[in-house]
Structures are given as structure tokens and as C-alpha cells.
Amino acid sequence: MKWFISPRELRRKGVVGMNQRNADLIAEHNPRPLYPLVDDKLRTKQLALEAGMAVPELYGVIETNHDIRHLPRIVARSDDFVIKPAHGAGGNGILVITGRMRDSFRKSSGRMVDLEGVGHHVSNVLSGMHSLGGQPDKAMVEYRVKFDPLFEKVSHQGVPDIRTVVYKGYPIMAMVRLPTRDSDGKANLHQGAVGVGVNLGTGRTGKGVWHNRIVDVHPDTGAPIQGLQIPGWDALLEMAARCFEITGLGYLGVDVVLDRERGPLMLELNARPGLAVQLANGSGLGERVRLIESLHREGLSPQRRAALAQECFSSAAKPAA
């Protein structure tokens, strides 16, 4: 997108700004009492399981420093696992263990850490060091996703995810978030990950955005990011649409990972999804919201809503001009 574009031109393109997002999308469609359903990852996981949705397996939860003594038992049968704060944001506080050697564990960076070091990380999580608002937190120990081979050449260390923005139960825009060296292996655009637009109709990737620049290759590997066909796209969109029912939130971001063995897994939900998805797709959210408003009917199944969205937004994702 040209950064000198006028406000009038932005409005004409349907680009939603921060103030409009906060007032017209979040405040209007996301009742504040529902926020805990998505701000607490443990509660989100429980809701998803009750709805029969696939999520990364939970090995255990540590709630107090006294409970850290149970850590060896929780990870006894797993050579690899992930520890994350239940109320974390932006990927902060996530410890990824990719293997072990006797009493030591290998982090995703390749560095080794002993059990005491892992316990120290858990203690930091419990203190609220990585949580929203700095409040005391819980540490979740769960299955480490082995991402689909599709992303092997376009990711650095971390696990790519797919962010789908859902409005009133209809998927309206999506992007793949690819970890980079700059983002320290995290799928977070603000920290330097690449956001790649996805054709909502076909599930095929277009160009992307990295540090506000249009790119067509991964900055670390040099591999093309365009033309990747996301497997199981229809099922992934239906999963995103179903998250409207389990939360009641009218505007939300649904983050899904593709595991090479278990397929699509719902990772987490966001009641305040950001706006960079517009840059990745070269399209404004506003015009898509207006189209859904004209089509919206009560009582449609998630499958039908997802199918309607695919029909409406099947134009190829491309960087904004």
C-alpha cells in the first residue's frame, strides 16, 4: 500500500482504521463480559473441546509455584512440548521444547536448558510476567505442533499459523503468518513475521507484507510464498465460522495451525484482531463487512456461512496498490 494515500482514498477502498475497528467492530459486536472466553486460553480450549473441535492436546496445567514439582510427571512421556501462559499475548512467554537429552531439554533455538531452568520459566509465567495486565497466571503444558510440510521452506524455527477474521460468523479475510529470524520464530507481524494474503475462495496464498514492505519470498529462506495451496481449506473455514457459536463474539480472529499428523488445530481466539490482514490481502475489511451485512441471515449453519463467504470473497489475494 502507498503510505501517502489520502484518508478519502482509504475510505473508498474500505480500509478500516484503528478507531473505526474499536468503535464499529469491537465495541459494537463484542460484549465485554465475553472477553474472558478468549483471553483465557485454557477456557478457550475447554470450549473448543466441548464443541468437538480439534486443538493441541493439553498435558497439564500448573497454577501455583508449589505445583511446579509436578512438572517432571507432566512431561515424563513427552520428548517435546510447549509451555505457554493462559493469559499471554503476542507469543510472549511461550517456551518450545523440541527434544531432550537425559535431564536436559532442547529449546527451539537449539540451546539446552535443564529442568530447573524450565521450572524457572514456569514460575515467571505464574507471576504474570507475560500475561495481559500483568496479573497472576497459569502455565499450560501442551502438545508441540509439527507444522505441515507445506511451510518447511517458508518459516524460520517457529510454527506458522493461519489467522482468519470472522464477522457475525462469516469468515471475511485470512492470512498466513510466517515466522522469521526477526520475529524470533514467532508468528507475530508486529515482531517481524510475514503476513501472506490468502484467497478466501480457494485457500491459495498471494503476496505478503513484511515490515510494511510487499514481498513475494520469505526474507530468510528466499523461498516463494505465493501459490501455496492450504490443505483442507473448506474445513478450516468452517472451523473458523463455528467459533462464533462457541464465543458469541461478532468480530474475532481465529488462529489455526496445520499439524502434519493431526490436520487443522484451533490454537487460540482473539477478541481484538489487528488490521494488518488488510495489507496482506490488498483489500479493506469495511467493504467485506458491508457485503456480509447485506447477506446475513439468522439460523445458517457454520458450514453454510463458510461456503457463502468463499463465494463472496473468491478474488485472488494481492498486495494493496
ZALOKE-337852 format. One record per residue (C-alpha): residue in one letter; z, x, y negated. Coordinates in pm, 1 decimal, m for minus. Layout:
<atoms>
+---------+----------+----------+----------+
: residuo :       c3 :       c1 :       c2 :
+---------+----------+----------+----------+
:       A :        Z :        X :        Y :
...
+---------+----------+----------+----------+
</atoms>
This chain:
<atoms>
+---------+----------+----------+----------+
: residuo :       c3 :       c1 :       c2 :
+---------+----------+----------+----------+
:       M :      0.0 :      0.0 :      0.0 :
:       K :    m78.9 :    123.7 :   m351.8 :
:       W :    253.8 :    180.3 :   m520.6 :
:       F :    113.2 :     93.5 :   m866.8 :
:       I :     16.2 :   m258.4 :   m759.2 :
:       S :    128.4 :   m526.0 :  m1006.5 :
:       P :    401.7 :   m782.4 :   m932.6 :
:       R :    142.4 :  m1059.3 :   m969.0 :
:       E :    m78.6 :   m896.4 :   m706.3 :
:       L :    217.0 :   m855.4 :   m472.8 :
:       R :    297.5 :  m1225.1 :   m505.1 :
:       R :    m66.9 :  m1313.5 :   m443.2 :
:       K :    m56.7 :  m1114.6 :   m120.5 :
:       G :    258.5 :  m1297.4 :    m15.8 :
:       V :    470.3 :   m980.1 :    m15.0 :
:       V :    840.3 :  m1069.1 :     m6.0 :
:       G :   1078.2 :   m857.0 :   m214.3 :
:       M :   1447.1 :   m793.1 :   m155.5 :
:       N :   1573.2 :  m1062.7 :   m394.4 :
:       Q :   1339.5 :  m1325.2 :   m250.3 :
:       R :   1436.1 :  m1228.3 :    103.1 :
:       N :   1805.8 :  m1259.2 :     23.2 :
:       A :   1774.3 :  m1593.6 :   m157.3 :
:       D :   1491.0 :  m1778.2 :     18.8 :
:       L :   1516.8 :  m1646.9 :    373.1 :
:       I :   1865.0 :  m1516.1 :    447.0 :
:       A :   2085.4 :  m1738.2 :    228.9 :
:       E :   1870.4 :  m2045.9 :    290.6 :
:       H :   1835.1 :  m2020.8 :    668.3 :
:       N :   2123.1 :  m1807.4 :    796.6 :
:       P :   2463.4 :  m1979.0 :    764.0 :
:       R :   2723.8 :  m1709.4 :    713.1 :
:       P :   2956.3 :  m1839.4 :    990.7 :
:       L :   2679.8 :  m1750.0 :   1238.6 :
:       Y :   2663.7 :  m1382.7 :   1139.2 :
:       P :   2927.9 :  m1270.8 :   1393.9 :
:       L :   2692.1 :  m1381.6 :   1671.9 :
:       V :   2459.0 :  m1093.6 :   1587.1 :
:       D :   2681.4 :   m847.7 :   1400.6 :
:       D :   2886.9 :   m805.7 :   1718.5 :
:       K :   2653.5 :   m651.3 :   1979.0 :
:       L :   2892.1 :   m735.5 :   2259.8 :
:       R :   2891.6 :  m1102.6 :   2165.4 :
:       T :   2512.2 :  m1097.6 :   2130.8 :
:       K :   2478.6 :   m951.0 :   2478.6 :
:       Q :   2704.3 :  m1219.8 :   2623.8 :
:       L :   2499.1 :  m1496.7 :   2456.1 :
:       A :   2176.9 :  m1347.7 :   2590.1 :
:       L :   2315.4 :  m1324.8 :   2943.4 :
:       E :   2431.4 :  m1686.0 :   2929.7 :
:       A :   2077.4 :  m1781.9 :   2828.4 :
:       G :   1931.6 :  m1586.9 :   3120.5 :
:       M :   1773.8 :  m1316.8 :   2905.6 :
:       A :   1731.1 :   m958.0 :   3023.0 :
:       V :   1949.3 :   m699.8 :   2844.9 :
:       P :   2062.2 :   m342.1 :   2922.1 :
:       E :   2339.7 :   m353.8 :   3181.9 :
:       L :   2691.4 :   m322.1 :   3043.1 :
:       Y :   2902.7 :    m70.5 :   3239.1 :
:       G :   3223.0 :   m121.2 :   3045.8 :
:       V :   3394.4 :   m176.8 :   2710.7 :
:       I :   3663.4 :     43.7 :   2556.5 :
:       E :   3878.3 :   m137.0 :   2299.7 :
:       T :   4172.0 :     97.3 :   2233.9 :
:       N :   4237.0 :    471.1 :   2238.1 :
:       H :   4468.2 :    412.5 :   2533.6 :
:       D :   4169.3 :    270.4 :   2724.7 :
:       I :   3972.0 :    595.0 :   2687.4 :
:       R :   4148.5 :    708.2 :   3005.3 :
:       H :   3923.4 :    459.6 :   3190.5 :
:       L :   3606.2 :    637.7 :   3074.4 :
:       P :   3569.2 :    855.7 :   3388.5 :
:       R :   3583.4 :    545.3 :   3607.5 :
:       I :   3332.9 :    355.8 :   3389.5 :
:       V :   3071.2 :    632.0 :   3410.6 :
:       A :   3154.7 :    754.8 :   3760.7 :
:       R :   2838.2 :    610.9 :   3916.8 :
:       S :   2603.3 :    693.3 :   3630.1 :
:       D :   2448.7 :   1029.1 :   3552.4 :
:       D :   2308.1 :    884.8 :   3231.9 :
:       F :   2437.3 :    617.8 :   2994.7 :
:       V :   2468.2 :    516.2 :   2631.3 :
:       I :   2780.9 :    467.1 :   2421.4 :
:       K :   2743.7 :    254.1 :   2109.7 :
:       P :   2971.3 :     76.8 :   1860.2 :
:       A :   2977.5 :   m302.5 :   1895.8 :
:       H :   2954.1 :   m339.7 :   1516.8 :
:       G :   2731.0 :    m43.0 :   1440.2 :
:       A :   2423.6 :    m46.2 :   1218.0 :
:       G :   2116.7 :    171.0 :   1170.8 :
:       G :   2164.7 :    350.2 :   1501.0 :
:       N :   2480.2 :    522.9 :   1376.9 :
:       G :   2745.0 :    614.1 :   1632.1 :
:       I :   2514.8 :    593.6 :   1934.7 :
:       L :   2567.2 :    868.6 :   2192.0 :
:       V :   2292.2 :    904.8 :   2452.4 :
:       I :   2375.4 :   1091.9 :   2771.9 :
:       T :   2068.1 :   1186.6 :   2976.7 :
:       G :   2236.1 :   1369.2 :   3264.6 :
:       R :   2542.6 :   1552.0 :   3386.6 :
:       M :   2635.1 :   1884.1 :   3544.0 :
:       R :   2972.3 :   1869.3 :   3717.1 :
:       D :   3219.3 :   1780.0 :   3442.5 :
:       S :   2975.7 :   1819.4 :   3152.1 :
:       F :   2720.9 :   1576.8 :   3010.3 :
:       R :   2378.4 :   1644.1 :   2861.1 :
:       K :   2302.2 :   1469.9 :   2530.9 :
:       S :   1952.6 :   1356.5 :   2434.8 :
:       S :   1924.9 :   1668.0 :   2216.3 :
:       G :   1974.8 :   1884.6 :   2526.1 :
:       R :   2318.1 :   2005.4 :   2420.0 :
:       M :   2608.7 :   1979.7 :   2663.7 :
:       V :   2938.9 :   1805.8 :   2594.0 :
:       D :   3247.3 :   1779.1 :   2813.7 :
:       L :   3443.8 :   1465.3 :   2894.9 :
:       E :   3690.2 :   1539.7 :   2618.0 :
:       G :   3402.6 :   1553.5 :   2369.8 :
:       V :   3270.3 :   1217.9 :   2490.9 :
:       G :   3619.2 :   1073.9 :   2458.0 :
:       H :   3644.4 :   1209.4 :   2104.8 :
:       H :   3319.7 :   1029.3 :   2017.2 :
:       V :   3459.0 :    706.0 :   2161.5 :
:       S :   3775.0 :    749.7 :   1953.8 :
:       N :   3561.5 :    783.0 :   1638.9 :
:       V :   3381.3 :    461.9 :   1730.1 :
:       L :   3711.2 :    278.6 :   1777.6 :
:       S :   3832.7 :    397.2 :   1436.8 :
:       G :   3542.9 :    217.1 :   1268.9 :
:       M :   3367.3 :    535.0 :   1157.1 :
:       H :   3026.9 :    386.3 :   1244.3 :
:       S :   3089.9 :     13.2 :   1206.3 :
:       L :   2985.1 :   m236.1 :    941.1 :
:       G :   3254.3 :   m232.5 :    673.5 :
:       G :   3448.1 :     46.4 :    845.9 :
:       Q :   3658.9 :   m199.2 :   1046.3 :
:       P :   3813.9 :   m104.6 :   1384.0 :
:       D :   3550.6 :   m135.0 :   1654.8 :
:       K :   3485.8 :   m141.8 :   2028.0 :
:       A :   3279.1 :    107.6 :   2227.6 :
:       M :   3018.2 :    m30.2 :   2466.5 :
:       V :   2904.8 :    182.5 :   2760.4 :
:       E :   2573.0 :     66.0 :   2897.0 :
:       Y :   2253.7 :    144.2 :   3084.5 :
:       R :   2027.2 :    406.4 :   2927.0 :
:       V :   1681.3 :    264.4 :   2876.7 :
:       K :   1395.3 :    465.1 :   3029.7 :
:       F :   1113.7 :    373.0 :   2797.3 :
:       D :    772.7 :    264.6 :   2919.8 :
:       P :    521.1 :    549.6 :   2981.3 :
:       L :    304.1 :    385.6 :   2713.6 :
:       F :    521.9 :    554.3 :   2449.2 :
:       E :    563.2 :    900.3 :   2604.6 :
:       K :    318.8 :   1072.4 :   2367.3 :
:       V :    424.8 :    886.7 :   2052.5 :
:       S :    800.6 :    932.1 :   2049.9 :
:       H :   1042.5 :   1216.5 :   1982.2 :
:       Q :   1354.8 :   1217.2 :   2204.4 :
:       G :   1474.0 :    862.1 :   2133.3 :
:       V :   1369.6 :    521.6 :   2265.0 :
:       P :   1103.0 :    325.4 :   2073.0 :
:       D :   1170.3 :    m40.6 :   2014.0 :
:       I :    975.4 :   m344.3 :   1903.2 :
:       R :   1108.1 :   m538.8 :   1604.1 :
:       T :    986.1 :   m899.3 :   1582.4 :
:       V :   1066.7 :  m1108.0 :   1276.6 :
:       V :   1132.1 :  m1471.5 :   1370.0 :
:       Y :   1126.3 :  m1762.6 :   1125.0 :
:       K :   1257.0 :  m2103.6 :   1238.2 :
:       G :   1197.7 :  m1995.4 :   1596.7 :
:       Y :    840.1 :  m1872.3 :   1539.7 :
:       P :    755.3 :  m1501.5 :   1568.1 :
:       I :    572.3 :  m1422.1 :   1243.8 :
:       M :    538.5 :  m1041.8 :   1234.1 :
:       A :    612.7 :   m743.9 :   1457.7 :
:       M :    610.7 :   m367.0 :   1459.1 :
:       V :    684.5 :    m83.2 :   1697.9 :
:       R :    938.7 :    167.8 :   1567.3 :
:       L :    874.6 :    519.8 :   1695.4 :
:       P :   1149.3 :    785.3 :   1674.8 :
:       T :   1059.8 :   1118.0 :   1515.4 :
:       R :   1218.2 :   1456.2 :   1460.0 :
:       D :   1306.1 :   1343.5 :   1105.8 :
:       S :   1484.4 :   1033.4 :   1234.8 :
:       D :   1680.4 :   1243.0 :   1487.4 :
:       G :   1539.6 :   1038.5 :   1772.8 :
:       K :   1644.4 :    704.1 :   1621.6 :
:       A :   1410.2 :    407.0 :   1584.4 :
:       N :   1511.7 :    356.1 :   1221.1 :
:       L :   1247.6 :    360.7 :    947.6 :
:       H :   1495.1 :    447.6 :    670.9 :
:       Q :   1586.3 :    762.6 :    861.3 :
:       G :   1225.1 :    867.4 :    920.2 :
:       A :   1089.2 :    674.4 :   1219.7 :
:       V :    730.1 :    549.8 :   1217.8 :
:       G :    670.3 :    175.7 :   1182.2 :
:       V :    349.1 :     64.5 :   1355.3 :
:       G :    199.4 :   m278.3 :   1292.4 :
:       V :    123.5 :   m498.9 :   1591.4 :
:       N :   m144.8 :   m764.7 :   1619.2 :
:       L :     68.4 :  m1069.5 :   1693.0 :
:       G :   m211.7 :  m1236.1 :   1886.9 :
:       T :   m293.3 :   m950.8 :   2123.0 :
:       G :      4.4 :   m713.8 :   2122.6 :
:       R :   m216.5 :   m418.5 :   2027.7 :
:       T :    m97.1 :   m163.4 :   1771.7 :
:       G :   m269.7 :    m76.3 :   1445.4 :
:       K :   m193.4 :    197.9 :   1195.3 :
:       G :    158.2 :    272.1 :   1079.9 :
:       V :    383.1 :    378.6 :    795.7 :
:       W :    590.6 :    697.3 :    785.6 :
:       H :    792.0 :    789.8 :    475.5 :
:       N :    583.1 :    535.0 :    280.7 :
:       R :    258.2 :    700.4 :    389.5 :
:       I :    m11.7 :    539.6 :    602.0 :
:       V :    m53.0 :    729.6 :    931.4 :
:       D :   m262.6 :    689.9 :   1244.1 :
:       V :    m98.4 :    964.5 :   1454.6 :
:       H :    260.4 :   1046.8 :   1542.7 :
:       P :    386.4 :   1314.7 :   1300.0 :
:       D :    548.0 :   1525.7 :   1573.8 :
:       T :    313.1 :   1490.9 :   1869.5 :
:       G :    m16.7 :   1428.5 :   1690.6 :
:       A :    m99.0 :   1154.4 :   1942.3 :
:       P :   m283.6 :    842.3 :   1815.1 :
:       I :    m59.3 :    541.8 :   1751.0 :
:       Q :   m343.7 :    290.2 :   1721.9 :
:       G :   m478.8 :     81.5 :   2005.8 :
:       L :   m169.6 :     86.8 :   2227.2 :
:       Q :   m151.5 :   m232.6 :   2431.7 :
:       I :    208.3 :   m350.3 :   2468.5 :
:       P :    254.8 :   m484.4 :   2822.7 :
:       G :    396.8 :   m832.2 :   2876.2 :
:       W :    333.1 :   m926.7 :   2514.7 :
:       D :    341.0 :  m1304.3 :   2571.8 :
:       A :    679.3 :  m1281.7 :   2746.1 :
:       L :    813.4 :  m1054.9 :   2473.8 :
:       L :    722.4 :  m1305.2 :   2200.1 :
:       E :    874.3 :  m1590.5 :   2399.4 :
:       M :   1195.9 :  m1388.0 :   2431.6 :
:       A :   1199.3 :  m1339.2 :   2054.5 :
:       A :   1143.3 :  m1710.4 :   1996.4 :
:       R :   1432.3 :  m1800.1 :   2229.9 :
:       C :   1673.7 :  m1602.0 :   2015.2 :
:       F :   1653.8 :  m1882.5 :   1758.1 :
:       E :   1822.1 :  m2115.8 :   2007.2 :
:       I :   2098.7 :  m1876.4 :   2106.8 :
:       T :   2196.7 :  m1793.2 :   1747.2 :
:       G :   2089.1 :  m2082.9 :   1523.0 :
:       L :   1962.3 :  m1828.4 :   1268.1 :
:       G :   1641.0 :  m1932.1 :   1096.8 :
:       Y :   1543.4 :  m1581.5 :    986.6 :
:       L :   1621.2 :  m1291.6 :   1215.4 :
:       G :   1494.3 :   m966.7 :   1359.4 :
:       V :   1476.3 :   m932.6 :   1737.2 :
:       D :   1476.4 :   m578.8 :   1876.0 :
:       V :   1334.1 :   m534.5 :   2226.0 :
:       V :   1286.1 :   m219.8 :   2432.8 :
:       L :   1038.1 :   m177.8 :   2717.9 :
:       D :   1201.2 :    m20.5 :   3020.5 :
:       R :    970.3 :    139.3 :   3274.1 :
:       E :   1159.9 :    m22.1 :   3562.5 :
:       R :   1313.0 :   m339.9 :   3418.3 :
:       G :   1049.3 :   m450.6 :   3166.2 :
:       P :   1140.5 :   m604.4 :   2827.5 :
:       L :   1512.8 :   m588.8 :   2746.4 :
:       M :   1663.8 :   m754.9 :   2440.0 :
:       L :   1855.0 :   m479.6 :   2264.5 :
:       E :   2006.6 :   m645.8 :   1957.9 :
:       L :   1954.5 :   m903.8 :   1683.0 :
:       N :   1966.1 :   m867.7 :   1306.6 :
:       A :   2050.4 :  m1143.2 :   1057.8 :
:       R :   1918.1 :   m934.3 :    768.6 :
:       P :   1590.8 :   m781.8 :    890.6 :
:       G :   1430.3 :   m544.0 :    643.7 :
:       L :   1092.8 :   m573.4 :    476.4 :
:       A :    914.1 :   m254.7 :    586.7 :
:       V :    743.2 :   m458.6 :    857.6 :
:       Q :    512.6 :   m582.4 :    579.7 :
:       L :    393.6 :   m228.9 :    505.6 :
:       A :    340.5 :   m154.7 :    873.8 :
:       N :    121.1 :   m464.4 :    910.2 :
:       G :    m51.1 :   m463.6 :    571.3 :
:       S :     47.5 :   m826.3 :    528.4 :
:       G :    309.8 :  m1025.1 :    337.9 :
:       L :    578.8 :  m1231.6 :    506.9 :
:       G :    551.9 :  m1500.7 :    240.2 :
:       E :    212.4 :  m1632.3 :    344.4 :
:       R :    321.8 :  m1641.9 :    707.9 :
:       V :    638.2 :  m1831.2 :    620.6 :
:       R :    431.0 :  m2086.2 :    429.2 :
:       L :    196.3 :  m2133.3 :    723.6 :
:       I :    486.6 :  m2192.2 :    962.4 :
:       E :    632.5 :  m2447.1 :    720.9 :
:       S :    305.8 :  m2641.5 :    738.2 :
:       L :    300.5 :  m2631.1 :   1119.5 :
:       H :    669.8 :  m2659.9 :   1206.3 :
:       R :    768.1 :  m2944.9 :   1435.2 :
:       E :   1108.3 :  m3009.1 :   1589.6 :
:       G :   1155.9 :  m3000.8 :   1964.3 :
:       L :    893.8 :  m2742.5 :   2058.1 :
:       S :    985.5 :  m2502.1 :   2337.5 :
:       P :   1014.9 :  m2128.1 :   2266.5 :
:       Q :    704.8 :  m2074.0 :   2478.0 :
:       R :    505.2 :  m2319.6 :   2268.3 :
:       R :    631.5 :  m2175.7 :   1939.3 :
:       A :    536.9 :  m1826.0 :   2050.8 :
:       A :    190.2 :  m1944.5 :   2155.7 :
:       L :    134.6 :  m2117.9 :   1821.1 :
:       A :    235.1 :  m1804.3 :   1636.8 :
:       Q :    m12.0 :  m1599.2 :   1838.2 :
:       E :   m288.7 :  m1841.9 :   1747.8 :
:       C :   m196.8 :  m1835.1 :   1378.0 :
:       F :   m147.7 :  m1461.3 :   1332.8 :
:       S :   m409.5 :  m1303.3 :   1557.9 :
:       S :   m579.7 :  m1095.5 :   1288.0 :
:       A :   m558.3 :   m723.3 :   1356.9 :
:       A :   m263.7 :   m537.4 :   1207.6 :
:       K :   m379.2 :   m289.2 :    944.3 :
:       P :   m216.0 :    m92.6 :    665.2 :
:       A :   m196.1 :   m269.9 :    331.3 :
:       A :   m467.6 :   m175.1 :     83.2 :
+---------+----------+----------+----------+
</atoms>
